[in-house]
């Protein structure tokens, strides 16, 4: 499940800028492989934070209220990744990237809670929990110590 598409990145940055950031061969065209790498890396980075608390990737078809938010975060990260290929990175791009990472860290730490996203199930490695059943103890600890 993807939060964004290459077309979303092109819409955010503009065709001319995206061409400039990805055209390593000088063909005058957008290199879709470079855009794919930035998009997948951005989505992976978003999921790496979310996975501390939620099942990832978040199914935005089931949780449409999160679609725009996750798309915006992914676009900010993808824009930073692509802009980093041709320094200097514009200040606004760096600021949006840092703000996004700060927000994602707050989600990972449990300070910010995503509405309606499926929380992680308890890990099976947490082990079994012992329990007791039946009547109360007949003898107390003190009575047993005297035996």
Secondary structure, DSSP 8 states (H G I E B T S, - for coil): --S--HHHHHHHH-HHHHHHHH-SS--SS--HHHHHHHHHHHHHHHHHHHTTTB-SS--TTT-HHHHHHHHHHHHHHHHHHHHTTSSS--HHHHHHHHHHHHHHHHHHTTSS--TT--B----GGG-------SS--SS-HHHHHT-
